[in-house]
Amino acid sequence: MRRFTLRTGIRWKITLAIAAVGALVTIALSLVVHSAARVSMLESAREVQLDRVQFISRNAEAGRKPPMGAKLNDPELPAELRRKVQSGRRGTYIQERPHGLPEVWAAVPLQNGQALSLHTQFQESANLIPDLDRALVVGGLAAVIGGSALGVLIGGQISRRLRKAAAAAQRVAHGDPDVRVRDAVGGVVRDETDDLARAVDAMADALQQRLEAERRVTADIAHELRTPVTGLLTAAELLPPGRPTELVRDRAQALRALVEDVLEVARLDSASERAELQDVALGEFVSRRVTALMPEATVRVVADEIVSTDPRRLERILGNLLANAARYGQPPIQVDVEGRVVRVRDHGPGFPDALLREGPSRFRTGSTDRAGVGHGLGLTIAEGQARVLGARLTFRNVAAPGGFDSEGTAAGAVAVLWLPEHAPTATGSFPVIKLPQG
């Protein structure tokens, strides 16, 4: 059963967290302020009511009639306040009403033993408390909105820094050795993002050093093998004619080709190769080279175009693509030229899934359907040479007329070379194109 996951950005997570905390704090403070204000108002009402009833009691002692609202021995006097007055003490009492305003009672004992009481509704509550509640709600909403806006700003800054770090790390993963995540993140404020960037840069440097060491070892081994392999070929030429001699020569030739391919891969990995550019008519060039390399292949020029490229490296790419199609595919092999795009197609079982997902990998010849002799360096070299030309090499399979079957069998493999509109300069970079002012 697939687990449902909700993906949200760190900006909105921080915003929601600040909004939630702000709302909780606002609610808590509103409840405290509301309760404290109500208690304070009730205490003030008690004191006022007690002062009134004391003033009325002095008049009653002088023989004057109590004003309206004040009563002697009121039967509705709360029992608790009644007991306090009977004991000769004055007091106040708040009588809560389930569906109305509370009443404030005040009572004092008279000299003749009677109890004088006064009670009124707490009218201030009907006006001040609702106004206070509205003010607290408005203030709380303003605090939540302001906190959310602040969260968007802070979260947006962190999110941008993390996205820059991720983009730089992605470029490092794609083989750009000059990118540094720390420089890409930038900014004045220093936080955990900088620690992450430094860690990624350190990891990238360590990996780069390891890859460079492996490349040097590979290049040194291949270079050291050139002399004994050349000697082996020379010695094989001196052997008497026969089937064993042919086998030795064939294997020695294959070994020399492997050594040369390994050296070429090492040079391409070092990123020191530079294209020697010439202007060539792509359709005519591809037609002549394909005819020389594989006469049985068909060439179709849909649209010719003059391109600035390195003819030697372009011929190397074409040769490797044609050799791969002949070795692992099936005829007919067709080459199409359309503008700056060159397509090489065979009608075999197609490229393996691993190659389509990850691209060419050295010393991997493909699936069993496309397996054979070779060491898996042909497409790796073609991709490396395309990178030197500033071009892009892609791979895909062609579905049969009825579509792919249950095993994913294709009706052919297509390698597409996309030559750039602006070729790399002698330094390996690309020229700066000035856009027209509009």
Stockholm file with secondary structure:
# STOCKHOLM 1.0

chainA/1-438         MRRFTLRTGIRWKITLAIAAVGALVTIALSLVVHSAARVSMLESAREVQLDRVQFISRNAEAGRKPPMGAKLNDPELPAELRRKVQSGRRGTYIQERPHGLPEVWAAVPLQNGQALSLHTQFQESANLIPDLDRALVVGGLAAVIGGSALGVLIGGQISRRLRKAAAAAQRVAHGDPDVRVRDAVGGVVRDETDDLARAVDAMADALQQRLEAERRVTADIAHELRTPVTGLLTAAELLPPGRPTELVRDRAQALRALVEDVLEVARLDSASERAELQDVALGEFVSRRVTALMPEATVRVVADEIVSTDPRRLERILGNLLANAARYGQPPIQVDVEGRVVRVRDHGPGFPDALLREGPSRFRTGSTDRAGVGHGLGLTIAEGQARVLGARLTFRNVAAPGGFDSEGTAAGAVAVLWLPEHAPTATGSFPVIKLPQG
#=GR chainA/1-438 SS CCCCCCCCCHHHHHHHHHHHHHHHHHHHHHHHHHHHHHHHHHHHHHHHHHHHHHHHHHHHHTTCCCCTTEEESCTTSCHHHHHHHHTTCCEEEEECCTTSCCEEEEEEECTTSCEEEEEEECTHHHHHHHHHHHHHHHHHHHHHHHHHHHHHHHHHHHHHHHHHHHHHHHHHHTTCTTCCHHHHHCCSSCCHHHHHHHHHHHHHHHHHHHHHHHHHHHHHHHHHHHHHHHHHHHHHHTSCSSHHHHHHHHHHHHHHHHHHHHHHHHHHHTTCCCCCCEEEEHHHHHHHHHHHHCTTSEEEEEECCEEEECHHHHHHHHHHHHHHHHHHSCSCCEEEEETTEEEEECCSSCCCHHHHHHCCCTTCCCCGGGCCSSCSCHHHHHHHHHHHTTCEEEEEECCCTTCCCTTCCCSCEEEEEECCSSCCCTTSSCCCCCCCCC
#=GC SS_cons         CCCCCCCCCHHHHHHHHHHHHHHHHHHHHHHHHHHHHHHHHHHHHHHHHHHHHHHHHHHHHTTCCCCTTEEESCTTSCHHHHHHHHTTCCEEEEECCTTSCCEEEEEEECTTSCEEEEEEECTHHHHHHHHHHHHHHHHHHHHHHHHHHHHHHHHHHHHHHHHHHHHHHHHHHTTCTTCCHHHHHCCSSCCHHHHHHHHHHHHHHHHHHHHHHHHHHHHHHHHHHHHHHHHHHHHHHTSCSSHHHHHHHHHHHHHHHHHHHHHHHHHHHTTCCCCCCEEEEHHHHHHHHHHHHCTTSEEEEEECCEEEECHHHHHHHHHHHHHHHHHHSCSCCEEEEETTEEEEECCSSCCCHHHHHHCCCTTCCCCGGGCCSSCSCHHHHHHHHHHHTTCEEEEEECCCTTCCCTTCCCSCEEEEEECCSSCCCTTSSCCCCCCCCC
//
